[in-house]
């Protein structure tokens, strides 16, 4: 009977209006007894616990419920589950990890503390389940959200989070994992040149260029930012991008509808085409061979200053 009721509540909690109403009716407090085995020698029923965790995760998507959940310190139950992986099933731990991710990435107060906690817990679970693709997604999402906030970047790099994202980028074929990994690495590249050097040393430039060829708008901007950082390494970075066919997909990005993608791509091209290295003329010829001047001229006519100005700068240099 418990499972049937929980499944029903989980279904109706798919809508935000119902999430809010369930929170007002005290659903989170009503679920607390299911966590009593953490404090007393009761036996867990993991099938029921999984449904409880799924319901909690859905309820705390709503901002007010999330605040109530944090104020009640109910998150401590989830933290305790994550810290005792040997005592729970993989399914339980994945649901607990999802709650940690939801609360930590959407918290509006104590962001630094929750970000730090979330990263540490998920990295610990990653060690227990190194091949679980869902934990890969949660870890990549968590790291990227914390990196974007800028509140724990030194800690993230100290804990090797950049290396984790590089590993995902090299080995994963899951869209969301690749998306989050690229976004996180783009943030790290903007604060530490050693991350850029590591990307080059791990031969990830060909992987990044291949991602551009897939035409995923949500990844293109991040990849363009990373490649712009690789160009800043000098001739060694330029050679790597050109050698692996980076000019062609970058030219295609200039025709993207997304202005942020255009802006990042123009910055990358600016560094490639305005460089004074020994292969400068060769790179310019590659650009014209791919008819890059056509989308470049279109960018010059853009109403967006962030797109128009770098495009005009490149045109002035080429002419």
C-alpha positions in Angstrom: 0.0 0.0 0.0 2.8 2.4 0.8 4.4 1.9 -2.6 1.1 2.6 -4.4 0.6 5.8 -2.4 4.2 7.0 -3.0 3.9 6.2 -6.7 0.7 8.2 -6.9 2.2 11.2 -5.1 5.3 10.9 -7.4 3.1 11.1 -10.5 1.0 14.1 -9.4 4.2 15.9 -8.3 5.4 16.1 -11.9 3.6 19.5 -12.1 5.0 22.5 -10.3 1.5 23.5 -9.0 1.1 20.1 -7.3 4.7 20.3 -6.0 3.9 23.6 -4.2 0.6 22.3 -2.8 2.2 19.0 -1.5 4.8 21.2 0.2 2.2 23.3 1.8 0.4 20.2 3.0 3.6 19.1 4.8 4.6 16.2 2.6 8.3 16.6 3.4 7.7 16.3 7.1 5.3 13.3 6.5 8.2 11.5 4.7 10.6 11.9 7.6 9.6 8.5 9.3 11.0 6.6 6.3 14.5 7.7 7.4 14.2 6.4 10.9 16.5 3.5 10.2 19.3 6.0 10.1 18.8 6.7 13.8 17.2 3.4 15.1 17.9 -0.3 14.4 15.0 -0.6 12.0 15.3 -2.6 8.8 15.4 -0.7 5.5 12.9 -1.6 2.7 15.0 -0.3 -0.2 12.2 -0.5 -2.7 10.2 1.9 -0.6 13.2 4.1 0.2 13.9 4.5 -3.6 10.3 5.8 -4.1 10.6 8.2 -1.1 13.8 9.6 -2.5 12.3 10.0 -6.0 9.4 11.9 -4.5 11.7 14.1 -2.4 13.8 14.9 -5.4 10.7 16.0 -7.4 9.2 18.0 -4.5 12.4 20.0 -3.9 12.5 21.1 -7.5 10.0 23.8 -6.3 11.9 26.7 -4.8 9.8 27.2 -1.7 9.8 23.5 -0.8 13.6 23.5 -1.3 13.9 26.3 1.2 11.7 24.4 3.7 13.8 21.3 3.1 17.0 23.1 3.8 15.7 24.9 6.9 14.5 21.7 8.4 18.0 20.2 7.8 16.4 17.2 6.2 19.3 17.1 3.7 21.4 15.6 6.5 19.5 12.3 6.0 20.6 12.3 2.3 24.1 13.2 3.2 24.3 10.3 5.7 23.1 7.9 3.0 25.7 9.1 0.5 28.4 8.8 3.1 27.6 5.1 3.8 27.5 3.6 0.3 28.2 0.1 1.6 24.9 0.1 3.5 22.6 0.9 0.5 21.8 -0.3 -3.0 23.2 1.4 -6.0 19.6 2.6 -6.9 19.2 4.2 -3.5 22.5 6.0 -3.8 21.8 7.3 -7.3 18.5 8.8 -6.1 20.2 10.3 -3.0 22.9 11.7 -5.3 20.2 13.3 -7.5 18.7 15.1 -4.4 22.2 16.4 -3.4 22.6 17.7 -7.0 19.2 19.4 -7.0 19.7 21.1 -3.7 23.3 22.1 -4.2 23.0 23.4 -7.7 19.8 25.4 -7.1 20.5 26.7 -3.6 20.3 30.5 -3.3 21.8 30.7 0.2 25.0 29.2 1.4 25.9 28.4 -2.2 29.6 27.9 -1.4 28.9 25.4 1.4 26.4 23.4 -0.5 28.6 23.4 -3.6 31.5 22.1 -1.7 29.5 19.4 0.0 27.8 18.3 -3.2 31.1 18.0 -5.1 32.8 16.0 -2.3 29.9 13.6 -1.9 29.5 13.0 -5.6 33.2 12.4 -6.2 33.1 9.8 -3.4 30.2 8.0 -5.1 32.0 8.3 -8.4 34.9 6.2 -6.9 32.3 3.5 -5.9 30.6 3.5 -9.2 33.2 4.6 -11.8 31.2 3.3 -14.8 27.7 4.5 -13.8 26.7 6.9 -16.5 24.1 8.6 -14.3 26.6 9.4 -11.7 28.8 10.8 -14.5 26.0 13.1 -15.5 25.4 14.2 -11.9 29.1 14.8 -11.2 29.6 16.8 -14.4 26.5 18.9 -13.7 27.6 19.5 -10.1 31.1 20.5 -11.0 30.0 22.8 -13.8 27.4 24.6 -11.7 29.9 25.2 -8.9 32.5 26.3 -11.4 30.1 28.8 -13.0 29.3 30.3 -9.5 33.1 31.0 -9.1 32.8 30.3 -5.3 34.9 27.1 -5.0 37.2 27.1 -8.1 40.4 26.7 -6.2 38.9 23.7 -4.3 37.6 22.2 -7.5 41.0 22.3 -9.2 42.7 21.0 -6.0 40.3 18.0 -6.0 41.1 17.3 -9.6 37.7 18.1 -10.9 39.2 19.4 -14.2 40.8 15.9 -14.7 37.4 14.3 -14.0 35.7 16.3 -16.7 38.6 15.6 -19.1 38.1 11.9 -18.4 34.4 12.2 -19.2 35.1 14.1 -22.4 37.5 11.4 -23.5 35.4 8.4 -22.6 31.7 9.3 -22.5 29.2 9.1 -25.3 26.3 10.5 -23.2 25.0 13.9 -24.5 24.4 15.5 -21.1 27.8 14.3 -19.7 29.6 15.8 -22.7 27.5 19.0 -22.5 28.3 19.6 -18.8 31.9 18.5 -19.2 32.6 21.0 -22.0 30.8 23.8 -20.0 32.8 23.1 -16.9 36.2 22.9 -18.7 35.4 26.2 -20.5 35.1 27.8 -17.0 38.3 26.2 -15.8 40.2 27.3 -18.9 39.3 30.9 -18.2 40.9 30.8 -14.7 43.9 28.5 -15.0 46.2 28.0 -18.0 47.4 24.7 -16.6 43.9 23.3 -17.5 44.4 24.4 -21.1 47.8 22.8 -21.2 46.4 19.6 -19.8 43.7 19.6 -22.5 46.4 19.9 -25.1 48.7 17.3 -23.5 45.8 14.8 -23.2 45.1 15.2 -26.9 41.5 16.3 -26.4 41.6 18.9 -29.1 40.6 16.3 -31.8 37.7 15.2 -29.5 36.5 18.9 -29.1 36.6 19.4 -32.9 34.7 16.2 -33.5 32.0 17.5 -31.1 31.6 20.6 -33.2 30.9 18.5 -36.2 27.9 17.0 -34.4 26.0 20.3 -34.6 24.9 20.4 -30.9 24.1 24.1 -30.1 24.4 23.6 -26.4 28.0 22.4 -26.7 29.3 24.6 -29.5 29.7 27.8 -27.4 31.7 25.9 -24.7 33.9 24.2 -27.2 34.6 27.5 -29.0 35.7 29.0 -25.6 38.0 26.1 -24.9 39.6 26.3 -28.4 40.1 30.0 -28.0 42.0 29.2 -24.8 44.0 26.6 -26.7 44.9 29.2 -29.3 46.3 31.3 -26.5 49.0 28.6 -26.0 50.6 30.0 -29.1 51.8 28.2 -32.2 51.5 24.8 -30.6 47.8 25.4 -30.0 47.1 26.8 -33.4 48.9 23.9 -35.1 46.8 21.4 -33.1 43.5 23.0 -34.1 44.4 23.3 -37.8 46.0 19.9 -38.0 42.8 18.2 -36.8 40.5 20.1 -39.2 39.3 22.7 -36.8 38.8 25.5 -39.4 35.9 23.8 -41.2 33.5 23.3 -38.2 34.5 26.8 -36.8 33.5 28.4 -40.1 30.1 26.6 -39.9 29.7 28.0 -36.3 29.9 31.6 -37.7 26.5 30.8 -39.4 24.9 29.7 -36.1 21.8 31.6 -34.9 23.0 31.7 -31.4 24.9 35.0 -31.0 26.9 33.7 -28.0 28.2 30.9 -30.2 29.1 33.4 -32.9 30.9 35.7 -30.4 33.0 32.9 -29.0 33.8 31.6 -32.5 34.8 35.1 -33.7 37.2 35.4 -30.7 38.7 32.1 -31.6 39.1 33.0 -35.3 40.5 36.4 -34.3 43.3 34.7 -32.5 43.9 32.3 -35.4 43.8 34.8 -38.2 45.3 37.8 -36.5 48.3 35.8 -35.2 51.8 36.5 -36.4 53.1 32.9 -36.2 55.1 31.3 -39.1 51.9 29.7 -40.4 49.7 32.8 -40.3 49.3 33.2 -44.1 48.5 29.5 -44.3 45.7 29.7 -41.7 44.2 32.7 -43.6 44.2 30.7 -46.8 42.5 27.7 -45.1 39.8 30.2 -43.9 39.2 31.5 -47.4 39.3 28.0 -48.9 36.3 27.2 -46.7 34.5 30.4 -47.8 34.7 31.8 -44.3 34.4 35.3 -45.5 30.7 34.8 -46.3 29.5 34.2 -42.7 32.1 36.7 -41.5 30.5 39.4 -43.6 27.1 38.5 -42.3 28.5 38.8 -38.8 29.6 42.4 -39.7 26.0 43.2 -40.4 24.8 41.9 -37.0 22.9 44.2 -34.7 24.7 42.6 -31.8 27.8 44.6 -30.8 29.5 41.6 -29.4 29.3 39.9 -32.8 29.7 42.9 -35.1 32.9 44.4 -33.5 35.1 41.3 -33.6 33.9 40.5 -37.1 34.8 44.0 -38.3 38.2 43.7 -36.6 39.0 40.5 -38.5 37.8 42.1 -41.8 40.0 45.1 -41.3 43.0 42.9 -40.7 42.3 40.6 -43.7 41.8 43.6 -46.1 
